[in-house]
Amino acid sequence: MTHANAPLTPTGRLRMVHRHLHDGIPQAHVAAEFRVSRPTVATWVARYRAEGEAGLLDRPSRPRRSPAQL
């Protein structure tokens, strides 16, 4: 399930990555098409290259550590 802050679903992220890697569309153009920033496209492309489709799944958006735990 996609959390409220995620602009894309895992399926949308896969489409975005494929537009860049398989269709050869520059990251800036893909970013404009999907209405995200170019660094966002770069992040998802890097995760896809490192982890495959599993890298495109949602991750928890909460902080890993509370300031009180420091």
mmJSON file of the N, C-alpha and C atoms, coordinates in Angstrom:
{"data_MODEL":{"atom_site":{
"group_PDB":["ATOM","ATOM","ATOM","ATOM","ATOM","ATOM","ATOM","ATOM","ATOM","ATOM","ATOM","ATOM","ATOM","ATOM","ATOM","ATOM","ATOM","ATOM","ATOM","ATOM","ATOM","ATOM","ATOM","ATOM","ATOM","ATOM","ATOM","ATOM","ATOM","ATOM","ATOM","ATOM","ATOM","ATOM","ATOM","ATOM","ATOM","ATOM","ATOM","ATOM","ATOM","ATOM","ATOM","ATOM","ATOM","ATOM","ATOM","ATOM","ATOM","ATOM","ATOM","ATOM","ATOM","ATOM","ATOM","ATOM","ATOM","ATOM","ATOM","ATOM","ATOM","ATOM","ATOM","ATOM","ATOM","ATOM","ATOM","ATOM","ATOM","ATOM","ATOM","ATOM","ATOM","ATOM","ATOM","ATOM","ATOM","ATOM","ATOM","ATOM","ATOM","ATOM","ATOM","ATOM","ATOM","ATOM","ATOM","ATOM","ATOM","ATOM","ATOM","ATOM","ATOM","ATOM","ATOM","ATOM","ATOM","ATOM","ATOM","ATOM","ATOM","ATOM","ATOM","ATOM","ATOM","ATOM","ATOM","ATOM","ATOM","ATOM","ATOM","ATOM","ATOM","ATOM","ATOM","ATOM","ATOM","ATOM","ATOM","ATOM","ATOM","ATOM","ATOM","ATOM","ATOM","ATOM","ATOM","ATOM","ATOM","ATOM","ATOM","ATOM","ATOM","ATOM","ATOM","ATOM","ATOM","ATOM","ATOM","ATOM","ATOM","ATOM","ATOM","ATOM","ATOM","ATOM","ATOM","ATOM","ATOM","ATOM","ATOM","ATOM","ATOM","ATOM","ATOM","ATOM","ATOM","ATOM","ATOM","ATOM","ATOM","ATOM","ATOM","ATOM","ATOM","ATOM","ATOM","ATOM","ATOM","ATOM","ATOM","ATOM","ATOM","ATOM","ATOM","ATOM","ATOM","ATOM","ATOM","ATOM","ATOM","ATOM","ATOM","ATOM","ATOM","ATOM","ATOM","ATOM","ATOM","ATOM","ATOM","ATOM","ATOM","ATOM","ATOM","ATOM","ATOM","ATOM","ATOM","ATOM","ATOM","ATOM","ATOM","ATOM","ATOM","ATOM","ATOM","ATOM","ATOM","ATOM"],
"id":[1,2,3,4,5,6,7,8,9,10,11,12,13,14,15,16,17,18,19,20,21,22,23,24,25,26,27,28,29,30,31,32,33,34,35,36,37,38,39,40,41,42,43,44,45,46,47,48,49,50,51,52,53,54,55,56,57,58,59,60,61,62,63,64,65,66,67,68,69,70,71,72,73,74,75,76,77,78,79,80,81,82,83,84,85,86,87,88,89,90,91,92,93,94,95,96,97,98,99,100,101,102,103,104,105,106,107,108,109,110,111,112,113,114,115,116,117,118,119,120,121,122,123,124,125,126,127,128,129,130,131,132,133,134,135,136,137,138,139,140,141,142,143,144,145,146,147,148,149,150,151,152,153,154,155,156,157,158,159,160,161,162,163,164,165,166,167,168,169,170,171,172,173,174,175,176,177,178,179,180,181,182,183,184,185,186,187,188,189,190,191,192,193,194,195,196,197,198,199,200,201,202,203,204,205,206,207,208,209,210],
"type_symbol":["N","C","C","N","C","C","N","C","C","N","C","C","N","C","C","N","C","C","N","C","C","N","C","C","N","C","C","N","C","C","N","C","C","N","C","C","N","C","C","N","C","C","N","C","C","N","C","C","N","C","C","N","C","C","N","C","C","N","C","C","N","C","C","N","C","C","N","C","C","N","C","C","N","C","C","N","C","C","N","C","C","N","C","C","N","C","C","N","C","C","N","C","C","N","C","C","N","C","C","N","C","C","N","C","C","N","C","C","N","C","C","N","C","C","N","C","C","N","C","C","N","C","C","N","C","C","N","C","C","N","C","C","N","C","C","N","C","C","N","C","C","N","C","C","N","C","C","N","C","C","N","C","C","N","C","C","N","C","C","N","C","C","N","C","C","N","C","C","N","C","C","N","C","C","N","C","C","N","C","C","N","C","C","N","C","C","N","C","C","N","C","C","N","C","C","N","C","C","N","C","C","N","C","C","N","C","C","N","C","C"],
"label_atom_id":["N","CA","C","N","CA","C","N","CA","C","N","CA","C","N","CA","C","N","CA","C","N","CA","C","N","CA","C","N","CA","C","N","CA","C","N","CA","C","N","CA","C","N","CA","C","N","CA","C","N","CA","C","N","CA","C","N","CA","C","N","CA","C","N","CA","C","N","CA","C","N","CA","C","N","CA","C","N","CA","C","N","CA","C","N","CA","C","N","CA","C","N","CA","C","N","CA","C","N","CA","C","N","CA","C","N","CA","C","N","CA","C","N","CA","C","N","CA","C","N","CA","C","N","CA","C","N","CA","C","N","CA","C","N","CA","C","N","CA","C","N","CA","C","N","CA","C","N","CA","C","N","CA","C","N","CA","C","N","CA","C","N","CA","C","N","CA","C","N","CA","C","N","CA","C","N","CA","C","N","CA","C","N","CA","C","N","CA","C","N","CA","C","N","CA","C","N","CA","C","N","CA","C","N","CA","C","N","CA","C","N","CA","C","N","CA","C","N","CA","C","N","CA","C","N","CA","C","N","CA","C","N","CA","C","N","CA","C","N","CA","C","N","CA","C"],
"label_alt_id":[null,null,null,null,null,null,null,null,null,null,null,null,null,null,null,null,null,null,null,null,null,null,null,null,null,null,null,null,null,null,null,null,null,null,null,null,null,null,null,null,null,null,null,null,null,null,null,null,null,null,null,null,null,null,null,null,null,null,null,null,null,null,null,null,null,null,null,null,null,null,null,null,null,null,null,null,null,null,null,null,null,null,null,null,null,null,null,null,null,null,null,null,null,null,null,null,null,null,null,null,null,null,null,null,null,null,null,null,null,null,null,null,null,null,null,null,null,null,null,null,null,null,null,null,null,null,null,null,null,null,null,null,null,null,null,null,null,null,null,null,null,null,null,null,null,null,null,null,null,null,null,null,null,null,null,null,null,null,null,null,null,null,null,null,null,null,null,null,null,null,null,null,null,null,null,null,null,null,null,null,null,null,null,null,null,null,null,null,null,null,null,null,null,null,null,null,null,null,null,null,null,null,null,null,null,null,null,null,null,null],
"label_comp_id":["MET","MET","MET","THR","THR","THR","HIS","HIS","HIS","ALA","ALA","ALA","ASN","ASN","ASN","ALA","ALA","ALA","PRO","PRO","PRO","LEU","LEU","LEU","THR","THR","THR","PRO","PRO","PRO","THR","THR","THR","GLY","GLY","GLY","ARG","ARG","ARG","LEU","LEU","LEU","ARG","ARG","ARG","MET","MET","MET","VAL","VAL","VAL","HIS","HIS","HIS","ARG","ARG","ARG","HIS","HIS","HIS","LEU","LEU","LEU","HIS","HIS","HIS","ASP","ASP","ASP","GLY","GLY","GLY","ILE","ILE","ILE","PRO","PRO","PRO","GLN","GLN","GLN","ALA","ALA","ALA","HIS","HIS","HIS","VAL","VAL","VAL","ALA","ALA","ALA","ALA","ALA","ALA","GLU","GLU","GLU","PHE","PHE","PHE","ARG","ARG","ARG","VAL","VAL","VAL","SER","SER","SER","ARG","ARG","ARG","PRO","PRO","PRO","THR","THR","THR","VAL","VAL","VAL","ALA","ALA","ALA","THR","THR","THR","TRP","TRP","TRP","VAL","VAL","VAL","ALA","ALA","ALA","ARG","ARG","ARG","TYR","TYR","TYR","ARG","ARG","ARG","ALA","ALA","ALA","GLU","GLU","GLU","GLY","GLY","GLY","GLU","GLU","GLU","ALA","ALA","ALA","GLY","GLY","GLY","LEU","LEU","LEU","LEU","LEU","LEU","ASP","ASP","ASP","ARG","ARG","ARG","PRO","PRO","PRO","SER","SER","SER","ARG","ARG","ARG","PRO","PRO","PRO","ARG","ARG","ARG","ARG","ARG","ARG","SER","SER","SER","PRO","PRO","PRO","ALA","ALA","ALA","GLN","GLN","GLN","LEU","LEU","LEU"],
"label_asym_id":["A","A","A","A","A","A","A","A","A","A","A","A","A","A","A","A","A","A","A","A","A","A","A","A","A","A","A","A","A","A","A","A","A","A","A","A","A","A","A","A","A","A","A","A","A","A","A","A","A","A","A","A","A","A","A","A","A","A","A","A","A","A","A","A","A","A","A","A","A","A","A","A","A","A","A","A","A","A","A","A","A","A","A","A","A","A","A","A","A","A","A","A","A","A","A","A","A","A","A","A","A","A","A","A","A","A","A","A","A","A","A","A","A","A","A","A","A","A","A","A","A","A","A","A","A","A","A","A","A","A","A","A","A","A","A","A","A","A","A","A","A","A","A","A","A","A","A","A","A","A","A","A","A","A","A","A","A","A","A","A","A","A","A","A","A","A","A","A","A","A","A","A","A","A","A","A","A","A","A","A","A","A","A","A","A","A","A","A","A","A","A","A","A","A","A","A","A","A","A","A","A","A","A","A","A","A","A","A","A","A"],
"label_entity_id":["1","1","1","1","1","1","1","1","1","1","1","1","1","1","1","1","1","1","1","1","1","1","1","1","1","1","1","1","1","1","1","1","1","1","1","1","1","1","1","1","1","1","1","1","1","1","1","1","1","1","1","1","1","1","1","1","1","1","1","1","1","1","1","1","1","1","1","1","1","1","1","1","1","1","1","1","1","1","1","1","1","1","1","1","1","1","1","1","1","1","1","1","1","1","1","1","1","1","1","1","1","1","1","1","1","1","1","1","1","1","1","1","1","1","1","1","1","1","1","1","1","1","1","1","1","1","1","1","1","1","1","1","1","1","1","1","1","1","1","1","1","1","1","1","1","1","1","1","1","1","1","1","1","1","1","1","1","1","1","1","1","1","1","1","1","1","1","1","1","1","1","1","1","1","1","1","1","1","1","1","1","1","1","1","1","1","1","1","1","1","1","1","1","1","1","1","1","1","1","1","1","1","1","1","1","1","1","1","1","1"],
"label_seq_id":[1,1,1,2,2,2,3,3,3,4,4,4,5,5,5,6,6,6,7,7,7,8,8,8,9,9,9,10,10,10,11,11,11,12,12,12,13,13,13,14,14,14,15,15,15,16,16,16,17,17,17,18,18,18,19,19,19,20,20,20,21,21,21,22,22,22,23,23,23,24,24,24,25,25,25,26,26,26,27,27,27,28,28,28,29,29,29,30,30,30,31,31,31,32,32,32,33,33,33,34,34,34,35,35,35,36,36,36,37,37,37,38,38,38,39,39,39,40,40,40,41,41,41,42,42,42,43,43,43,44,44,44,45,45,45,46,46,46,47,47,47,48,48,48,49,49,49,50,50,50,51,51,51,52,52,52,53,53,53,54,54,54,55,55,55,56,56,56,57,57,57,58,58,58,59,59,59,60,60,60,61,61,61,62,62,62,63,63,63,64,64,64,65,65,65,66,66,66,67,67,67,68,68,68,69,69,69,70,70,70],
"pdbx_PDB_ins_code":[null,null,null,null,null,null,null,null,null,null,null,null,null,null,null,null,null,null,null,null,null,null,null,null,null,null,null,null,null,null,null,null,null,null,null,null,null,null,null,null,null,null,null,null,null,null,null,null,null,null,null,null,null,null,null,null,null,null,null,null,null,null,null,null,null,null,null,null,null,null,null,null,null,null,null,null,null,null,null,null,null,null,null,null,null,null,null,null,null,null,null,null,null,null,null,null,null,null,null,null,null,null,null,null,null,null,null,null,null,null,null,null,null,null,null,null,null,null,null,null,null,null,null,null,null,null,null,null,null,null,null,null,null,null,null,null,null,null,null,null,null,null,null,null,null,null,null,null,null,null,null,null,null,null,null,null,null,null,null,null,null,null,null,null,null,null,null,null,null,null,null,null,null,null,null,null,null,null,null,null,null,null,null,null,null,null,null,null,null,null,null,null,null,null,null,null,null,null,null,null,null,null,null,null,null,null,null,null,null,null],
"Cartn_x":[0.842,0.0,0.89,0.572,1.327,0.922,1.917,1.59,1.18,0.596,-0.024,0.952,2.223,3.193,3.79,3.507,4.102,3.319,3.982,3.272,3.031,3.789,3.66,3.487,2.771,2.664,3.876,4.142,5.242,5.099,3.883,3.664,4.041,3.669,4.032,5.54,6.199,7.659,8.313,7.785,8.334,8.161,7.0,6.773,7.757,7.985,8.903,10.329,10.776,12.121,12.263,11.25,11.303,11.35,10.653,10.694,12.128,12.867,14.251,15.191,15.175,16.153,15.88,14.632,14.321,13.937,13.287,12.871,13.907,14.884,15.957,15.581,14.489,14.044,14.924,15.445,16.268,15.493,16.228,15.597,14.785,15.27,14.541,13.189,13.123,11.859,10.907,11.46,10.641,10.08,10.905,10.458,9.29,9.382,8.291,7.032,7.199,6.054,5.313,6.061,5.46,5.25,5.612,5.438,6.149,7.406,8.293,9.602,10.498,11.784,12.744,13.76,14.757,15.509,15.865,16.501,15.618,14.301,13.398,13.523,13.56,13.749,15.085,16.131,17.454,17.454,16.737,16.645,16.008,14.876,14.176,14.967,15.658,16.502,17.631,18.255,19.34,18.843,17.685,17.129,16.781,16.25,15.906,17.164,18.221,19.475,20.078,19.963,20.551,19.719,18.374,17.51,16.467,16.395,15.348,14.0,12.942,11.593,11.331,11.989,11.806,12.234,13.166,13.618,12.595,11.553,10.524,9.344,9.373,8.289,8.385,7.263,7.216,8.096,8.682,9.446,8.789,8.988,8.383,8.84,7.921,8.267,8.559,8.383,8.65,10.16,10.619,12.053,12.51,13.731,14.265,14.564,14.779,15.184,14.544,14.064,13.46,14.56,14.412,15.42,15.607,14.573,14.672,15.564,15.783,16.596,18.081,18.429,19.836,20.55],
"Cartn_y":[-1.176,0.0,1.243,2.193,3.429,4.376,4.962,5.894,7.239,8.074,9.322,10.283,10.234,11.177,10.725,9.522,8.994,9.462,10.188,10.657,9.552,8.464,7.375,6.04,5.139,3.771,2.995,1.813,1.007,0.748,0.571,0.369,1.627,2.786,4.046,4.266,3.87,3.992,3.102,1.891,0.98,1.565,2.129,2.774,3.918,4.702,5.826,5.347,4.333,3.789,3.224,2.512,1.937,3.022,4.134,5.241,5.737,5.761,6.234,5.141,3.974,2.936,2.231,1.913,1.116,1.962,3.097,3.954,5.032,5.197,6.15,7.611,7.865,9.238,9.845,11.06,11.683,11.832,11.756,11.844,13.118,14.229,15.497,15.437,14.785,14.672,13.711,12.614,11.658,12.345,13.143,13.864,14.783,15.499,16.397,15.606,14.485,13.644,13.118,12.712,12.129,13.153,14.406,15.51,15.272,14.852,14.696,15.403,15.518,16.167,15.196,15.748,14.899,14.058,14.608,13.755,12.581,12.76,11.656,10.543,10.904,9.898,9.19,9.941,9.356,8.389,8.741,7.869,6.537,6.574,5.337,4.511,5.159,4.429,3.722,4.41,3.812,2.636,2.786,1.676,0.494,0.779,-0.297,-1.038,-0.299,-0.939,-1.78,-1.314,-2.015,-3.203,-3.057,-4.057,-4.663,-4.201,-4.681,-4.099,-4.78,-4.274,-4.141,-4.952,-4.861,-3.494,-2.844,-1.523,-0.432,-0.731,0.258,0.188,-0.781,-0.916,0.184,0.463,1.477,1.071,2.067,1.881,2.739,2.419,3.236,4.688,5.605,7.02,7.623,6.848,7.37,7.379,8.234,8.277,6.955,6.578,5.338,5.474,6.7,6.923,8.206,8.154,9.325,10.189,11.508,12.361,12.019,11.522,11.149,9.926,9.136,7.929,8.213,9.425,9.762,9.771],
"Cartn_z":[0.0,0.0,0.0,-0.825,-0.929,0.192,0.862,1.94,1.356,2.182,1.729,1.067,1.43,0.877,-0.453,-0.885,-2.116,-3.34,-4.265,-5.455,-6.482,-6.403,-7.369,-6.659,-7.297,-6.81,-7.32,-6.783,-7.322,-8.828,-9.31,-10.75,-11.526,-11.017,-11.653,-11.658,-10.577,-10.507,-11.551,-11.718,-12.723,-14.123,-14.409,-15.71,-15.914,-14.865,-14.937,-15.229,-14.514,-14.713,-16.127,-16.607,-17.954,-19.023,-18.795,-19.768,-19.936,-18.844,-18.919,-19.431,-18.8,-19.122,-20.447,-20.735,-21.924,-23.129,-22.876,-23.992,-24.299,-23.417,-23.655,-23.475,-22.769,-22.531,-21.426,-21.609,-20.557,-19.242,-18.138,-16.821,-16.655,-17.161,-17.018,-17.72,-18.876,-19.609,-18.902,-18.383,-17.63,-16.383,-15.72,-14.521,-14.847,-15.952,-16.348,-16.681,-17.359,-17.738,-16.514,-15.487,-14.289,-13.171,-13.442,-12.492,-11.162,-11.286,-10.136,-10.48,-9.512,-9.774,-10.46,-11.119,-11.759,-10.727,-9.545,-8.537,-8.086,-8.114,-7.773,-8.802,-10.074,-11.132,-10.913,-10.633,-10.419,-9.238,-8.176,-7.0,-7.359,-8.078,-8.419,-9.427,-10.343,-11.296,-10.547,-9.609,-8.826,-7.994,-7.364,-6.572,-7.465,-8.656,-9.587,-10.026,-10.325,-10.744,-9.619,-8.389,-7.249,-6.776,-6.804,-6.179,-7.108,-8.346,-9.245,-8.845,-9.228,-8.937,-7.443,-6.624,-5.169,-4.64,-5.304,-4.89,-5.111,-5.88,-6.181,-5.217,-4.308,-3.337,-2.289,-1.642,-0.594,0.578,1.188,2.418,3.488,4.763,5.816,5.704,5.943,5.856,7.223,8.265,9.605,9.855,10.738,11.048,11.657,11.376,11.932,13.419,13.853,15.234,15.751,16.946,17.583,18.21,18.181,18.834,20.314,20.965,22.377,22.575,21.528,21.642,21.459,21.08,20.86,22.144],
"occupancy":[1.0,1.0,1.0,1.0,1.0,1.0,1.0,1.0,1.0,1.0,1.0,1.0,1.0,1.0,1.0,1.0,1.0,1.0,1.0,1.0,1.0,1.0,1.0,1.0,1.0,1.0,1.0,1.0,1.0,1.0,1.0,1.0,1.0,1.0,1.0,1.0,1.0,1.0,1.0,1.0,1.0,1.0,1.0,1.0,1.0,1.0,1.0,1.0,1.0,1.0,1.0,1.0,1.0,1.0,1.0,1.0,1.0,1.0,1.0,1.0,1.0,1.0,1.0,1.0,1.0,1.0,1.0,1.0,1.0,1.0,1.0,1.0,1.0,1.0,1.0,1.0,1.0,1.0,1.0,1.0,1.0,1.0,1.0,1.0,1.0,1.0,1.0,1.0,1.0,1.0,1.0,1.0,1.0,1.0,1.0,1.0,1.0,1.0,1.0,1.0,1.0,1.0,1.0,1.0,1.0,1.0,1.0,1.0,1.0,1.0,1.0,1.0,1.0,1.0,1.0,1.0,1.0,1.0,1.0,1.0,1.0,1.0,1.0,1.0,1.0,1.0,1.0,1.0,1.0,1.0,1.0,1.0,1.0,1.0,1.0,1.0,1.0,1.0,1.0,1.0,1.0,1.0,1.0,1.0,1.0,1.0,1.0,1.0,1.0,1.0,1.0,1.0,1.0,1.0,1.0,1.0,1.0,1.0,1.0,1.0,1.0,1.0,1.0,1.0,1.0,1.0,1.0,1.0,1.0,1.0,1.0,1.0,1.0,1.0,1.0,1.0,1.0,1.0,1.0,1.0,1.0,1.0,1.0,1.0,1.0,1.0,1.0,1.0,1.0,1.0,1.0,1.0,1.0,1.0,1.0,1.0,1.0,1.0,1.0,1.0,1.0,1.0,1.0,1.0,1.0,1.0,1.0,1.0,1.0,1.0],
"B_iso_or_equiv":[0.0,0.0,0.0,0.0,0.0,0.0,0.0,0.0,0.0,0.0,0.0,0.0,0.0,0.0,0.0,0.0,0.0,0.0,0.0,0.0,0.0,0.0,0.0,0.0,0.0,0.0,0.0,0.0,0.0,0.0,0.0,0.0,0.0,0.0,0.0,0.0,0.0,0.0,0.0,0.0,0.0,0.0,0.0,0.0,0.0,0.0,0.0,0.0,0.0,0.0,0.0,0.0,0.0,0.0,0.0,0.0,0.0,0.0,0.0,0.0,0.0,0.0,0.0,0.0,0.0,0.0,0.0,0.0,0.0,0.0,0.0,0.0,0.0,0.0,0.0,0.0,0.0,0.0,0.0,0.0,0.0,0.0,0.0,0.0,0.0,0.0,0.0,0.0,0.0,0.0,0.0,0.0,0.0,0.0,0.0,0.0,0.0,0.0,0.0,0.0,0.0,0.0,0.0,0.0,0.0,0.0,0.0,0.0,0.0,0.0,0.0,0.0,0.0,0.0,0.0,0.0,0.0,0.0,0.0,0.0,0.0,0.0,0.0,0.0,0.0,0.0,0.0,0.0,0.0,0.0,0.0,0.0,0.0,0.0,0.0,0.0,0.0,0.0,0.0,0.0,0.0,0.0,0.0,0.0,0.0,0.0,0.0,0.0,0.0,0.0,0.0,0.0,0.0,0.0,0.0,0.0,0.0,0.0,0.0,0.0,0.0,0.0,0.0,0.0,0.0,0.0,0.0,0.0,0.0,0.0,0.0,0.0,0.0,0.0,0.0,0.0,0.0,0.0,0.0,0.0,0.0,0.0,0.0,0.0,0.0,0.0,0.0,0.0,0.0,0.0,0.0,0.0,0.0,0.0,0.0,0.0,0.0,0.0,0.0,0.0,0.0,0.0,0.0,0.0,0.0,0.0,0.0,0.0,0.0,0.0],
"pdbx_formal_charge":[null,null,null,null,null,null,null,null,null,null,null,null,null,null,null,null,null,null,null,null,null,null,null,null,null,null,null,null,null,null,null,null,null,null,null,null,null,null,null,null,null,null,null,null,null,null,null,null,null,null,null,null,null,null,null,null,null,null,null,null,null,null,null,null,null,null,null,null,null,null,null,null,null,null,null,null,null,null,null,null,null,null,null,null,null,null,null,null,null,null,null,null,null,null,null,null,null,null,null,null,null,null,null,null,null,null,null,null,null,null,null,null,null,null,null,null,null,null,null,null,null,null,null,null,null,null,null,null,null,null,null,null,null,null,null,null,null,null,null,null,null,null,null,null,null,null,null,null,null,null,null,null,null,null,null,null,null,null,null,null,null,null,null,null,null,null,null,null,null,null,null,null,null,null,null,null,null,null,null,null,null,null,null,null,null,null,null,null,null,null,null,null,null,null,null,null,null,null,null,null,null,null,null,null,null,null,null,null,null,null],
"auth_seq_id":[1,1,1,2,2,2,3,3,3,4,4,4,5,5,5,6,6,6,7,7,7,8,8,8,9,9,9,10,10,10,11,11,11,12,12,12,13,13,13,14,14,14,15,15,15,16,16,16,17,17,17,18,18,18,19,19,19,20,20,20,21,21,21,22,22,22,23,23,23,24,24,24,25,25,25,26,26,26,27,27,27,28,28,28,29,29,29,30,30,30,31,31,31,32,32,32,33,33,33,34,34,34,35,35,35,36,36,36,37,37,37,38,38,38,39,39,39,40,40,40,41,41,41,42,42,42,43,43,43,44,44,44,45,45,45,46,46,46,47,47,47,48,48,48,49,49,49,50,50,50,51,51,51,52,52,52,53,53,53,54,54,54,55,55,55,56,56,56,57,57,57,58,58,58,59,59,59,60,60,60,61,61,61,62,62,62,63,63,63,64,64,64,65,65,65,66,66,66,67,67,67,68,68,68,69,69,69,70,70,70],
"auth_comp_id":["MET","MET","MET","THR","THR","THR","HIS","HIS","HIS","ALA","ALA","ALA","ASN","ASN","ASN","ALA","ALA","ALA","PRO","PRO","PRO","LEU","LEU","LEU","THR","THR","THR","PRO","PRO","PRO","THR","THR","THR","GLY","GLY","GLY","ARG","ARG","ARG","LEU","LEU","LEU","ARG","ARG","ARG","MET","MET","MET","VAL","VAL","VAL","HIS","HIS","HIS","ARG","ARG","ARG","HIS","HIS","HIS","LEU","LEU","LEU","HIS","HIS","HIS","ASP","ASP","ASP","GLY","GLY","GLY","ILE","ILE","ILE","PRO","PRO","PRO","GLN","GLN","GLN","ALA","ALA","ALA","HIS","HIS","HIS","VAL","VAL","VAL","ALA","ALA","ALA","ALA","ALA","ALA","GLU","GLU","GLU","PHE","PHE","PHE","ARG","ARG","ARG","VAL","VAL","VAL","SER","SER","SER","ARG","ARG","ARG","PRO","PRO","PRO","THR","THR","THR","VAL","VAL","VAL","ALA","ALA","ALA","THR","THR","THR","TRP","TRP","TRP","VAL","VAL","VAL","ALA","ALA","ALA","ARG","ARG","ARG","TYR","TYR","TYR","ARG","ARG","ARG","ALA","ALA","ALA","GLU","GLU","GLU","GLY","GLY","GLY","GLU","GLU","GLU","ALA","ALA","ALA","GLY","GLY","GLY","LEU","LEU","LEU","LEU","LEU","LEU","ASP","ASP","ASP","ARG","ARG","ARG","PRO","PRO","PRO","SER","SER","SER","ARG","ARG","ARG","PRO","PRO","PRO","ARG","ARG","ARG","ARG","ARG","ARG","SER","SER","SER","PRO","PRO","PRO","ALA","ALA","ALA","GLN","GLN","GLN","LEU","LEU","LEU"],
"auth_asym_id":["A","A","A","A","A","A","A","A","A","A","A","A","A","A","A","A","A","A","A","A","A","A","A","A","A","A","A","A","A","A","A","A","A","A","A","A","A","A","A","A","A","A","A","A","A","A","A","A","A","A","A","A","A","A","A","A","A","A","A","A","A","A","A","A","A","A","A","A","A","A","A","A","A","A","A","A","A","A","A","A","A","A","A","A","A","A","A","A","A","A","A","A","A","A","A","A","A","A","A","A","A","A","A","A","A","A","A","A","A","A","A","A","A","A","A","A","A","A","A","A","A","A","A","A","A","A","A","A","A","A","A","A","A","A","A","A","A","A","A","A","A","A","A","A","A","A","A","A","A","A","A","A","A","A","A","A","A","A","A","A","A","A","A","A","A","A","A","A","A","A","A","A","A","A","A","A","A","A","A","A","A","A","A","A","A","A","A","A","A","A","A","A","A","A","A","A","A","A","A","A","A","A","A","A","A","A","A","A","A","A"],
"auth_atom_id":["N","CA","C","N","CA","C","N","CA","C","N","CA","C","N","CA","C","N","CA","C","N","CA","C","N","CA","C","N","CA","C","N","CA","C","N","CA","C","N","CA","C","N","CA","C","N","CA","C","N","CA","C","N","CA","C","N","CA","C","N","CA","C","N","CA","C","N","CA","C","N","CA","C","N","CA","C","N","CA","C","N","CA","C","N","CA","C","N","CA","C","N","CA","C","N","CA","C","N","CA","C","N","CA","C","N","CA","C","N","CA","C","N","CA","C","N","CA","C","N","CA","C","N","CA","C","N","CA","C","N","CA","C","N","CA","C","N","CA","C","N","CA","C","N","CA","C","N","CA","C","N","CA","C","N","CA","C","N","CA","C","N","CA","C","N","CA","C","N","CA","C","N","CA","C","N","CA","C","N","CA","C","N","CA","C","N","CA","C","N","CA","C","N","CA","C","N","CA","C","N","CA","C","N","CA","C","N","CA","C","N","CA","C","N","CA","C","N","CA","C","N","CA","C","N","CA","C","N","CA","C","N","CA","C","N","CA","C","N","CA","C","N","CA","C"],
"pdbx_PDB_model_num":[1,1,1,1,1,1,1,1,1,1,1,1,1,1,1,1,1,1,1,1,1,1,1,1,1,1,1,1,1,1,1,1,1,1,1,1,1,1,1,1,1,1,1,1,1,1,1,1,1,1,1,1,1,1,1,1,1,1,1,1,1,1,1,1,1,1,1,1,1,1,1,1,1,1,1,1,1,1,1,1,1,1,1,1,1,1,1,1,1,1,1,1,1,1,1,1,1,1,1,1,1,1,1,1,1,1,1,1,1,1,1,1,1,1,1,1,1,1,1,1,1,1,1,1,1,1,1,1,1,1,1,1,1,1,1,1,1,1,1,1,1,1,1,1,1,1,1,1,1,1,1,1,1,1,1,1,1,1,1,1,1,1,1,1,1,1,1,1,1,1,1,1,1,1,1,1,1,1,1,1,1,1,1,1,1,1,1,1,1,1,1,1,1,1,1,1,1,1,1,1,1,1,1,1,1,1,1,1,1,1]
}}}
